[in-house]
Amino acid sequence: MRSRTAGVRGVPLYHAPCAPVGLYMIARLFLSAFNRPIPSSSRSFFRTMTSLAEFKQAPHKLLVIPGPIEVSDEVLYANAHPAMSHVSPDFIPVFGDCLRMTREVVFSTKGQPFLISGSGTLGWDQVAANLVQPGENALVLHSGYFGDSFTECLEIYGAKVDQLKAEVGAAVSQEAIESALKSKKYRLLTFTHVDTSTAVLSDAKAIAETVKRVSPDTLVILDGVCSVASEELRMDAWGIDVVLTASQKGLGVPPGLSILVASPKAIKVFESRTSPVTSYYASWKKWLPIMKAYEGGNAAYFATPPVNLIYAYHASLSQITKKAPTLEERFKLHRAASQKIKDTAAELGLKQLALDPVFAANGMTAV
């Protein structure tokens, strides 16, 4: 595992497994489409690109932002898969496998995955459009910039939003959460597992336990864009109702794939809503049959999925769930890499934004 770091004051540092997008086949495909020969000077280069064993991405400047991150040769190679129909018999099982492996990454056996072309932000729209009806209450735990963004999204869809705002560098306390939940009935509670703007890690297990004890009907929504596959997250065991994330951070895939897993409880809330879903593209009424069809081995259509990105996602998920290191080992490796970076930052005289180590994320560091 290699680590990615950046060292500018006030800029988050990101350290994730080196995970993959090149365009080495595009020229070949483009030229062949127009019956143009590949220039002789390039033929030997393209010949070396014909198998994964031989493929290595070109030297480039190291990408050291919180996301997108560096991606592995295997994922990059998969992303360069020849153009494929989204209803092809060859593609259907790839999509189905991705749905199943997505459950594994969040430690769920019962959740319903949604893989939709879009950024992680689309996950907010899915939550706001499908799980909250206009006029219902939502509670947002604020540990950084993305708490404000999720709030805005929920309000646009008609939710009445209350915020619990933590001190910069800290997470909202369980006492404050309990007090708010006792004050009124909330349809859902949202929190950012790791807020990229602060690198603050919220205690997902404790939050879910508090909600279950105080307000068991309230859905627990975890924004895991900056945490899935790098921070410990056990959806079923902890009682998380929605995990939403994206492809370009801990999952080690190029950006462009909105990834969400909904619990049976969340699906039941969606199915029992009395008002129409307030989005067209983000509607689970449209997408749920698609996901079920592909997982069942059949093609279905609402909107074209990002086929090549699904191939890249499949390659990364296969690395994460089927090969060493295991997910459990990855969590340990992230913690070790994170501590090394934090120790080095301290030696340089840099101070973490997190006010206490308990609030410090393991997938990124802010100083």
Wavefront OBJ file of the C-alpha trace (Angstrom):
o trace
v 0.000 0.000 0.000
v 1.320 3.410 -0.922
v 0.260 6.648 0.725
v -0.711 9.917 -0.877
v 0.095 13.113 0.979
v 0.071 16.854 0.415
v 1.808 19.326 2.661
v 0.316 22.800 2.315
v -1.016 24.379 5.482
v -4.809 24.290 5.608
v -5.005 21.757 2.802
v -6.331 18.270 3.599
v -3.897 15.402 3.152
v -5.237 12.196 1.672
v -3.702 8.793 2.052
v -5.446 5.865 0.412
v -4.495 2.599 -1.236
v -2.987 3.353 -4.625
v -5.757 2.417 -6.760
v -6.265 3.552 -11.436
v -7.309 6.010 -16.197
v -5.364 6.006 -19.283
v -6.339 6.472 -22.850
v -3.908 4.085 -24.449
v -6.563 2.173 -26.399
v -8.589 5.173 -27.503
v -6.248 6.168 -30.327
v -6.189 2.601 -31.548
v -9.976 2.347 -31.517
v -10.402 5.769 -33.084
v -7.994 5.082 -35.943
v -9.471 1.682 -36.647
v -12.955 3.186 -36.816
v -11.805 5.343 -39.719
v -9.710 2.598 -41.317
v -6.573 4.577 -40.611
v -3.371 2.719 -39.801
v -1.629 3.254 -36.503
v 1.576 5.206 -37.171
v 4.583 2.916 -37.267
v 6.237 4.884 -34.494
v 3.338 4.027 -32.207
v 2.782 0.372 -33.112
v 5.320 -1.024 -30.714
v 3.833 1.113 -27.931
v 0.313 -0.116 -28.560
v 1.455 -3.731 -28.763
v 2.688 -3.448 -25.178
v -0.751 -2.336 -24.082
v -2.618 -5.494 -25.069
v -2.484 -7.368 -21.750
v -2.826 -6.426 -18.123
v 0.420 -8.201 -17.259
v 2.285 -5.817 -19.578
v 0.305 -2.643 -18.939
v 1.763 0.142 -16.822
v 0.305 3.626 -16.741
v 2.488 6.407 -18.066
v 4.639 8.445 -15.683
v 2.691 11.442 -14.403
v 2.576 13.977 -11.621
v 1.453 12.368 -8.388
v -2.158 13.222 -7.571
v -2.265 14.273 -3.928
v -5.703 15.807 -3.366
v -8.452 14.265 -1.200
v -10.138 12.929 -4.321
v -9.911 11.862 -7.067
v -6.948 9.790 -5.938
v -4.351 7.773 -7.772
v -5.753 4.565 -9.253
v -4.036 1.232 -9.826
v -2.891 -0.172 -13.144
v -5.546 -2.887 -12.904
v -8.360 -0.377 -12.537
v -6.965 1.883 -15.241
v -6.678 -1.054 -17.609
v -10.287 -2.103 -16.882
v -11.482 1.439 -17.541
v -10.013 1.164 -21.054
v -12.300 -1.774 -21.887
v -13.569 -1.622 -25.478
v -16.973 -0.012 -25.901
v -19.698 -2.344 -24.680
v -23.496 -2.200 -24.757
v -25.084 -1.781 -21.363
v -27.467 -4.631 -22.218
v -24.760 -6.964 -23.514
v -24.744 -10.502 -22.054
v -21.069 -9.879 -21.242
v -21.795 -6.741 -19.227
v -24.804 -7.930 -17.220
v -22.851 -10.214 -14.841
v -20.193 -7.520 -14.331
v -22.852 -5.074 -13.160
v -24.450 -7.774 -11.013
v -21.132 -8.620 -9.385
v -20.542 -4.940 -8.612
v -23.849 -4.751 -6.764
v -22.982 -7.815 -4.701
v -19.428 -6.698 -3.923
v -20.670 -3.226 -2.942
v -22.597 -4.882 -0.127
v -19.422 -6.604 1.019
v -17.513 -3.327 1.230
v -20.053 -1.841 3.665
v -20.532 -5.150 5.516
v -24.162 -5.618 4.536
v -26.061 -8.696 3.446
v -29.487 -7.061 3.305
v -28.889 -3.620 1.789
v -30.038 -2.598 -1.687
v -27.189 -1.048 -3.715
v -27.738 1.674 -6.310
v -24.960 2.338 -8.844
v -25.842 5.414 -10.880
v -23.856 7.682 -13.167
v -23.158 10.835 -11.201
v -21.004 12.287 -8.444
v -21.338 11.498 -4.768
v -23.616 14.521 -4.524
v -26.282 12.505 -6.336
v -26.516 10.415 -3.174
v -27.868 13.446 -1.332
v -30.513 13.898 -4.007
v -31.501 10.244 -3.734
v -31.968 10.570 0.016
v -33.842 13.876 -0.198
v -36.069 12.818 -3.105
v -36.965 9.317 -1.958
v -36.883 9.270 1.837
v -38.188 12.677 2.914
v -41.591 14.039 2.013
v -42.112 17.813 1.826
v -42.703 19.204 5.288
v -41.013 16.352 7.181
v -38.201 17.048 9.626
v -34.555 16.195 9.051
v -31.658 16.538 11.473
v -28.195 17.223 10.034
v -25.073 16.740 12.135
v -22.561 19.356 11.024
v -18.819 18.669 11.261
v -17.733 20.685 8.240
v -18.661 22.182 4.874
v -20.571 19.166 3.608
v -23.093 19.376 6.419
v -24.190 22.720 4.976
v -24.385 21.242 1.493
v -26.517 18.285 2.572
v -28.766 20.719 4.449
v -29.265 22.816 1.322
v -30.098 19.730 -0.728
v -32.707 18.515 1.779
v -34.315 21.959 1.952
v -34.575 22.195 -1.819
v -36.675 19.022 -1.747
v -38.974 20.470 0.916
v -37.597 19.061 4.168
v -37.578 21.124 7.357
v -33.969 20.903 8.457
v -32.378 21.468 11.853
v -28.599 21.489 12.214
v -26.474 20.437 15.152
v -23.185 22.224 14.580
v -19.985 20.987 16.188
v -17.008 23.172 17.003
v -14.585 23.251 14.062
v -12.350 20.211 14.436
v -14.854 18.213 16.475
v -17.920 16.032 15.952
v -21.377 16.529 17.431
v -21.706 14.970 20.886
v -24.062 12.086 21.621
v -25.694 14.202 24.344
v -26.602 16.907 21.831
v -27.966 14.297 19.419
v -30.111 12.706 22.121
v -31.495 16.073 23.203
v -32.439 17.018 19.633
v -34.099 13.664 18.941
v -36.230 14.061 22.060
v -37.386 17.529 20.987
v -39.329 16.480 17.890
v -39.895 13.617 15.463
v -37.339 13.429 12.666
v -37.779 11.388 9.515
v -34.030 11.067 9.213
v -30.703 12.077 10.670
v -27.701 12.643 8.418
v -24.025 12.933 9.203
v -20.792 13.072 7.248
v -18.680 10.119 8.369
v -15.501 11.982 7.374
v -15.908 15.585 6.296
v -13.279 16.364 3.657
v -13.099 20.006 4.700
v -12.019 19.213 8.273
v -10.884 15.544 8.226
v -13.170 15.033 11.216
v -14.339 11.475 11.792
v -17.777 11.049 13.371
v -18.510 7.960 15.462
v -20.977 6.181 13.188
v -21.598 3.290 15.556
v -22.359 5.546 18.510
v -24.624 7.814 16.459
v -26.652 4.864 15.201
v -26.938 3.451 18.719
v -28.207 6.781 20.050
v -30.812 7.075 17.287
v -31.986 3.504 17.776
v -32.371 4.038 21.529
v -34.013 7.472 21.473
v -35.890 7.631 18.150
v -35.964 4.182 16.506
v -38.174 5.283 13.602
v -35.628 7.887 12.479
v -33.495 6.782 9.544
v -29.713 7.016 9.972
v -28.041 8.388 6.835
v -24.253 8.179 6.533
v -22.426 10.290 3.958
v -19.411 8.086 3.314
v -17.901 9.768 0.267
v -14.623 10.242 2.154
v -14.793 7.132 4.339
v -16.038 4.016 2.523
v -13.233 1.457 2.134
v -10.841 3.484 4.301
v -12.701 3.801 7.616
v -14.329 0.953 9.516
v -18.014 0.846 8.600
v -20.428 -1.990 9.390
v -23.796 -1.081 7.931
v -25.935 -3.968 9.153
v -24.332 -4.502 12.555
v -24.421 -0.812 13.448
v -27.913 -0.145 12.091
v -27.071 2.361 9.354
v -30.012 2.860 6.977
v -28.232 4.524 4.058
v -24.569 4.614 3.127
v -23.872 6.934 0.224
v -20.496 7.352 -1.395
v -18.651 7.855 -4.679
v -16.039 6.037 -6.704
v -13.054 8.397 -6.581
v -11.733 8.185 -3.025
v -11.272 5.101 -0.853
v -12.763 2.866 -3.535
v -9.912 3.792 -5.874
v -11.840 4.333 -9.127
v -12.039 7.358 -11.445
v -14.858 9.798 -10.572
v -18.324 9.558 -12.035
v -20.154 6.822 -10.134
v -22.683 7.552 -7.390
v -22.829 4.571 -5.025
v -25.536 4.115 -2.397
v -26.751 1.213 -0.261
v -30.183 1.394 1.383
v -31.384 -0.810 4.231
v -34.696 -2.721 4.081
v -36.039 -0.154 6.546
v -35.142 2.695 4.182
v -36.688 0.897 1.223
v -39.883 0.385 3.234
v -40.022 4.117 4.022
v -39.602 4.845 0.316
v -42.313 2.378 -0.681
v -44.778 3.728 1.889
v -44.446 7.428 1.028
v -47.757 9.139 0.266
v -46.464 11.907 -1.999
v -44.713 11.475 -5.350
v -40.934 11.184 -5.463
v -39.626 14.695 -6.068
v -36.981 13.855 -8.660
v -36.980 12.159 -12.030
v -33.377 11.027 -12.442
v -32.824 10.242 -8.743
v -36.089 8.354 -8.290
v -35.789 4.880 -6.816
v -39.062 4.117 -8.552
v -36.997 4.246 -11.739
v -33.762 2.752 -10.463
v -34.841 -0.027 -8.112
v -36.144 -2.283 -10.918
v -32.901 -1.694 -12.840
v -30.687 -2.765 -9.945
v -32.816 -5.830 -9.216
v -32.778 -6.830 -12.884
v -28.987 -6.687 -13.249
v -28.394 -8.525 -10.004
v -30.852 -11.154 -11.173
v -28.923 -11.624 -14.422
v -31.149 -9.584 -16.722
v -30.704 -6.273 -18.511
v -33.067 -3.373 -17.945
v -33.068 0.263 -18.986
v -33.894 3.623 -17.505
v -30.727 5.607 -18.242
v -27.428 4.398 -19.641
v -24.960 3.339 -16.951
v -21.280 4.337 -17.230
v -20.229 0.990 -18.695
v -16.458 1.487 -18.677
v -16.558 2.939 -15.189
v -18.478 -0.133 -14.023
v -15.670 -2.302 -15.431
v -13.143 -0.180 -13.515
v -15.257 -0.397 -10.359
v -15.448 -4.176 -10.776
v -11.655 -4.368 -10.956
v -11.240 -2.303 -7.796
v -13.940 -4.163 -5.873
v -12.311 -7.451 -6.829
v -9.031 -6.202 -5.376
v -10.732 -4.988 -2.203
v -13.011 -7.952 -1.512
v -11.235 -10.931 -3.073
v -7.510 -10.280 -2.636
v -5.010 -9.315 0.034
v -5.092 -7.149 1.978
v -8.569 -7.952 3.325
v -10.936 -5.170 4.311
v -10.066 -5.695 7.968
v -6.363 -5.474 7.095
v -6.996 -2.361 5.003
v -8.522 -0.595 7.989
v -5.407 -1.407 10.051
v -3.095 -0.280 7.250
v -4.984 2.985 6.902
v -4.694 3.627 10.627
v -0.959 2.887 10.548
v -0.324 5.092 7.486
v -2.446 7.847 8.990
v -0.577 7.797 12.275
v 2.762 7.980 10.484
v 1.625 11.038 8.543
v 0.219 12.690 11.653
v 3.430 12.031 13.581
v 5.519 13.470 10.745
v 3.276 16.544 10.538
v 3.717 17.086 14.275
v 7.499 16.792 13.935
v 7.337 19.547 11.304
v 5.469 21.763 13.729
v 2.102 21.411 11.992
v -1.076 21.184 14.030
v -3.997 18.996 13.029
v -7.388 20.595 12.533
v -8.974 17.786 14.564
v -9.144 18.946 18.183
v -8.675 15.459 19.597
v -7.291 12.216 18.133
v -10.709 10.638 18.571
v -12.009 13.041 15.899
v -9.147 12.418 13.455
v -9.917 10.462 10.289
v -7.653 7.664 9.096
v -8.121 8.162 5.362
v -7.054 11.800 5.294
v -5.441 14.405 7.525
v -6.016 18.157 7.713
v -3.358 20.466 9.202
l 1 2 3 4 5 6 7 8 9 10 11 12 13 14 15 16 17 18 19 20
l 21 22 23 24 25 26 27 28 29 30 31 32 33 34 35 36 37 38 39 40 41 42 43 44 45 46 47 48 49 50 51 52 53 54 55 56 57 58 59 60 61 62 63 64 65 66 67 68 69 70 71 72 73 74 75 76 77 78 79 80 81 82 83 84 85 86 87 88 89 90 91 92 93 94 95 96 97 98 99 100 101 102 103 104 105 106 107 108 109 110 111 112 113 114 115 116 117 118 119 120 121 122 123 124 125 126 127 128 129 130 131 132 133 134 135 136 137 138 139 140 141 142 143 144 145 146 147 148 149 150 151 152 153 154 155 156 157 158 159 160 161 162 163 164 165 166 167 168 169 170 171 172 173 174 175 176 177 178 179 180 181 182 183 184 185 186 187 188 189 190 191 192 193 194 195 196 197 198 199 200 201 202 203 204 205 206 207 208 209 210 211 212 213 214 215 216 217 218 219 220 221 222 223 224 225 226 227 228 229 230 231 232 233 234 235 236 237 238 239 240 241 242 243 244 245 246 247 248 249 250 251 252 253 254 255 256 257 258 259 260 261 262 263 264 265 266 267 268 269 270 271 272 273 274 275 276 277 278 279 280 281 282 283 284 285 286 287 288 289 290 291 292 293 294 295 296 297 298 299 300 301 302 303 304 305 306 307 308 309 310 311 312 313 314 315 316 317 318 319 320 321 322 323 324 325 326 327 328 329 330 331 332 333 334 335 336 337 338 339 340 341 342 343 344 345 346 347 348 349 350 351 352 353 354 355 356 357 358 359 360 361 362 363 364 365 366 367
